[in-house]
């Protein structure tokens, strides 16, 4: 074993020392780019890395909104969440607002007893609850009272129709 070590040391080759190059771009660039295109590959992957960090942040942000909504919604008989608005109904009281990570903000409350009509609006036009369009860009339920009109935004036409029909039944029970 000792003989093998000695024989290995004897075969080592020594290289003469090269003079150090003066400070130039080539002298600095050579150690950084071994194969000549590492920088280009890094620059191509960097936007993808930023995109994934942004996607992770957006997911975390939405998760925080959902957790805050769950706590807020416990006090209601019926509640809905989407990215445009949260809505809660307890007896004849409707509360709605904008979802955030810390809980709903800009909360507004009104009574169904004050409401005269409930309308489904899709893309700026009134739609029927019986035959609504399949999709729309701007969807909201419009509650008309004697003083104002309250518009609660939705992201899905089908969900807005379900809520509209349910609240319409409650509205007719209050008016009888």
N, C-alpha and C positions, 0 to 999 in steps of 0.2 A: 504494500500500500504506500509506503514511503517512497519506494522507487518510482511508482506511478506519478506521484506528486512532483518529484524532481524532474521526471521526463516532461511533464506538462509545462513546467516553468522554463525549461530549456527551449521549448518551441515558440515561446511568445515572441512576437515581433514588435519592435519599437519603431515608431514613426517619427521622423524629424519634426520638430516644432515649426509650425507655420507662423509667420509674422502676423500680428493682430492688425486687421484692417482698420483704417480710420473710420470715424463715425459717419456712416452713409446709410441711405435708405436700404440698400442691398444688404448691408451687414445686419440691420435690424429685421428686415423682412425674412431672411432665410430661416432663422429658428422658428418663426411663427407659422410659416407655410411650408410644411414638409413636402407635400405632394403638389403644391402650386395652386390648389383650388379650395383649400379648407375655408378660407374667408368667404368665398362665394357660397359654399354650401351652408355655412353658418348664417349668412345673410338671408338665404332662402328659407331656412327653417325658423328664423327668429319671428317673423310675422305669425307663423303657425303657433308658436309657443305663446305669443301674446294673445292670440285668439282663444287658445285653451284656457289661459288664465282669466280672460274676460268671460268665457262661458261658465267657468267654475264660480266666478263671482256672481254672475246673474242667477245661477242655480241656488247659491247660498242665500242671495237676497230674496228670491221667491219663496224659499223654504221658511225664512224668517217671517215673511208676510203671512204665510199659511198658519204658522204656529201662533202668531198674534191674533189672527182671525178666529182660530179654534177657541181661544180663551174668551174673545169678545162674543162669539156666537152662542155660548152656553146659556146666556140669559134669555134667549128667544125661543119661541115655539118652532119657528121655521126660519132658516137663514140661507143665504147664497153668497158665494165668493167668485169673483172673476177679476181679471187684471184691471178692469175699469171701475168697478164699484163693489162694495159690500152692502148687503141688504138684510135686514132682520125684521121679523113680524112677530109681535106678541099681542094677542087679542086683537084690538082694533088700532093698534099703534104700529106705524112703520118707521123704522130708523135706517138711514143709509148714509154712506160716506165713501171716502177714498181709502183703499188699503195701503198701509205702509209697514215697515219692519217693526215699528213701535206700537202698532195698533191702528185702527181706523181713525182718520182725521176728517175735519170738516163735516162732522156728523150733523144731520138734519133729521128732525122728527116731526111727523104729522099724523093726524088721526084719519082713519078711513071714513069716519062719520062726516068729516069735512069735504070729502071727495065727491064731486058730481059725476065725473066720467073717468074711465081708464081707457087709454088708447095705446095701441102698438104703433110705433113709428119706425119705419125702415127706410133708410136713405132719404130722409126728409119728407116722406109721404106716409099717410095713414094706411096701415095694413089691417086686414081682417084677422081676428083670432082663429076663425074657422078655416081659412085658406091663406096662410101666410106665405111669403116667398121663402125659398129654401135657404137663402143666405143674403146678407147685406153688409155693407161696410160700416154704417152707423145705425145701431139698433138701440132703441130706448122705450121704456114705458113712460107714458105721459099721464100724470094725475092732475086733473083740473079741479081746482077748488074755487070758491067764490072770490078769493083774493088773488091767487097766483096759479101758475102751472108749474108743476114739478116734474123734471125729466130725470129718470134714473137710467144710466147707460148699461147696456149688456154687450157681451161679445158674441153671443150665440142667439140666433132667432128662436130656435126651439125652446131654449131655456126662458127667454122672455115671454113666449107664448104660454108656457106652463105657469109661470108666475102671474101673468095677466089673467088667465082663466081662473086661477085659484083666488086671486084677490077680487076679481069680478063677482065670484060667487059670494064672498064675504061682504062685498059692497051691497049686493042685492038683499042679503039677509039683514043688513043694518037699515036699509031703506023701507023694508016692509013693516 
